[in-house]
Amino acid sequence: MCFSEYKKNILDFDLFDSLAKEGYEERLGEPEELSSIIGLISIAFNDLEEKISEGISILLNVDKDIGAIITCELSYKMKVNMFSSLVQKLRSKYYFNRMEGDGYNVGYLPAFLKALIQCEELRNKVVHSVFLSDESRGNNKLIRKKATSKGKRGLVDKCQEFVYIKMSRVH
């Protein structure tokens, strides 16, 4: 197959439309558990990020479109930091996990923000890794492989045993 034909095939949106009429199982077979878990984690993380963006819009008292303009190009970490700063700045107007009249106490905000950052770390760990099966380790154990390349150490492959059934509890 020549490149122009290959390019036409991969960019043929009519073909995509025809594939969309078939179900997942007809096209690829029964879904395997690990891919489903990774997909659910990714979807849940995207939902969480959207909720943070909505929270920013509420705190700024702007409509959904203006909120989207403000947040849509921000990284997740920047959204978390903005949310935190707004909660602290607007503490007399909005209450986060505390009762009105209790004096300033952000309650569980620091623990909540730490958990939000950990969610991103988990999502990145799961989405940006390669999982290799290792039959000798049992059915639900895999090897998680992640390559990094930092200035001081150069290319480093990190491998660790990973029990993927634990990931199913995340969602």
C-alpha positions as CSV (number, residue, x, y, z in Angstrom):
1,M,0.0,0.0,0.0
2,C,1.5,3.4,-1.0
3,F,1.6,6.3,1.5
4,S,-1.2,8.3,-0.1
5,E,-3.6,5.3,0.1
6,Y,-2.6,4.7,3.7
7,K,-3.1,8.3,4.5
8,K,-6.6,8.3,2.9
9,N,-7.5,5.2,4.9
10,I,-6.5,6.6,8.2
11,L,-8.1,10.0,7.5
12,D,-11.3,8.5,6.0
13,F,-14.0,9.9,8.3
14,D,-16.7,8.0,6.5
15,L,-14.9,4.8,7.6
16,F,-14.9,6.1,11.2
17,D,-18.6,6.6,10.9
18,S,-19.2,3.1,9.7
19,L,-17.0,1.7,12.5
20,A,-19.0,3.6,15.0
21,K,-22.1,1.6,14.1
22,E,-20.4,-1.6,15.2
23,G,-20.1,-2.3,18.9
24,Y,-16.8,-2.6,20.8
25,E,-17.0,-6.4,21.0
26,E,-17.8,-6.8,17.3
27,R,-14.7,-4.7,16.4
28,L,-12.2,-5.7,19.1
29,G,-13.6,-8.6,21.1
30,E,-14.5,-8.7,24.8
31,P,-12.8,-5.8,26.7
32,E,-10.0,-6.8,29.0
33,E,-10.1,-5.7,32.6
34,L,-6.9,-3.6,32.8
35,S,-7.8,-1.4,29.8
36,S,-11.3,-0.8,31.3
37,I,-9.8,0.2,34.7
38,I,-7.4,2.6,33.1
39,G,-10.2,4.1,31.0
40,L,-12.4,4.5,34.1
41,I,-9.6,6.2,36.0
42,S,-9.0,8.6,33.1
43,I,-12.7,9.4,32.8
44,A,-13.1,9.9,36.6
45,F,-10.1,12.2,36.6
46,N,-11.5,14.3,33.8
47,D,-14.8,14.6,35.7
48,L,-12.8,15.7,38.8
49,E,-11.0,18.3,36.8
50,E,-14.3,19.6,35.3
51,K,-15.7,19.9,38.9
52,I,-12.7,22.0,39.9
53,S,-13.3,24.2,36.9
54,E,-16.9,24.6,37.9
55,G,-15.9,25.4,41.4
56,I,-13.7,28.2,40.2
57,S,-16.6,29.6,38.1
58,I,-18.8,29.5,41.2
59,L,-16.2,31.2,43.4
60,L,-15.7,33.9,40.8
61,N,-19.4,34.3,40.4
62,V,-19.2,34.0,36.6
63,D,-21.3,32.1,34.1
64,K,-20.2,28.8,32.6
65,D,-18.8,30.2,29.4
66,I,-16.7,32.9,31.2
67,G,-15.5,30.2,33.6
68,A,-14.5,28.0,30.7
69,I,-12.6,30.9,29.1
70,I,-10.7,31.4,32.4
71,T,-10.0,27.7,33.1
72,C,-9.9,25.7,29.8
73,E,-6.2,26.4,29.1
74,L,-5.0,25.9,32.6
75,S,-3.2,22.8,33.7
76,Y,-4.8,20.7,36.4
77,K,-2.3,21.9,39.0
78,M,-2.9,25.5,38.1
79,K,-6.7,24.9,38.5
80,V,-6.1,23.3,42.0
81,N,-3.9,26.3,43.0
82,M,-6.5,28.8,41.7
83,F,-9.3,27.0,43.5
84,S,-7.3,27.0,46.7
85,S,-6.4,30.7,46.4
86,L,-10.0,31.7,45.7
87,V,-11.3,29.7,48.6
88,Q,-8.8,31.4,50.9
89,K,-9.4,34.9,49.5
90,L,-13.2,34.6,49.5
91,R,-13.4,32.9,52.9
92,S,-15.8,35.6,54.2
93,K,-18.2,35.0,51.3
94,Y,-17.9,31.2,50.8
95,Y,-17.5,28.5,53.4
96,F,-15.4,25.4,52.7
97,N,-16.0,22.6,55.2
98,R,-16.8,24.9,58.1
99,M,-19.8,26.5,59.7
100,E,-20.5,30.2,59.4
101,G,-19.4,32.1,62.5
102,D,-16.6,29.6,63.4
103,G,-13.9,32.2,62.6
104,Y,-11.5,31.6,59.8
105,N,-10.6,28.0,59.6
106,V,-10.3,26.3,56.2
107,G,-11.1,23.0,57.8
108,Y,-10.1,20.2,55.6
109,L,-8.9,22.3,52.7
110,P,-5.2,21.4,53.0
111,A,-6.0,17.7,53.2
112,F,-8.5,18.1,50.3
113,L,-5.9,19.9,48.1
114,K,-3.3,17.3,48.9
115,A,-5.8,14.6,47.8
116,L,-6.5,16.5,44.6
117,I,-2.7,16.5,43.8
118,Q,-2.4,12.8,44.6
119,C,-5.3,12.1,42.2
120,E,-3.3,13.7,39.4
121,E,-0.2,11.7,40.4
122,L,-2.1,8.5,40.3
123,R,-3.7,9.3,37.0
124,N,-0.3,10.2,35.5
125,K,1.2,7.0,36.9
126,V,-1.5,4.9,35.4
127,V,-2.0,6.7,32.0
128,H,1.7,7.3,31.3
129,S,3.0,3.8,32.1
130,V,3.4,0.6,30.1
131,F,2.1,-2.5,31.8
132,L,3.7,-5.8,31.0
133,S,2.2,-9.1,32.1
134,D,4.3,-11.5,34.1
135,E,2.5,-14.9,34.4
136,S,4.9,-16.0,37.2
137,R,3.5,-13.3,39.5
138,G,-0.1,-14.3,39.3
139,N,-3.3,-13.3,37.5
140,N,-3.7,-9.7,38.7
141,K,0.0,-8.7,39.0
142,L,1.8,-6.8,36.3
143,I,5.1,-5.0,35.8
144,R,4.6,-1.3,35.5
145,K,7.4,0.3,33.4
146,K,8.1,4.0,33.1
147,A,11.1,5.5,31.4
148,T,12.4,8.9,32.5
149,S,15.1,11.0,31.2
150,K,16.4,13.7,33.6
151,G,19.5,15.8,33.1
152,K,21.5,14.4,36.0
153,R,20.9,10.7,35.4
154,G,20.0,10.3,31.8
155,L,17.6,7.6,30.6
156,V,16.3,5.4,33.5
157,D,13.8,2.6,33.2
158,K,11.8,2.2,36.3
159,C,10.0,-1.1,36.8
160,Q,7.8,-2.2,39.7
161,E,5.3,-4.9,40.5
162,F,1.8,-3.6,40.1
163,V,-1.4,-5.2,41.4
164,Y,-4.0,-3.8,39.0
165,I,-7.0,-5.0,40.9
166,K,-6.2,-2.2,43.4
167,M,-6.7,0.3,40.6
168,S,-10.4,-0.8,40.3
169,R,-11.0,0.5,43.8
170,V,-10.0,4.0,42.7
171,H,-13.1,4.6,40.6
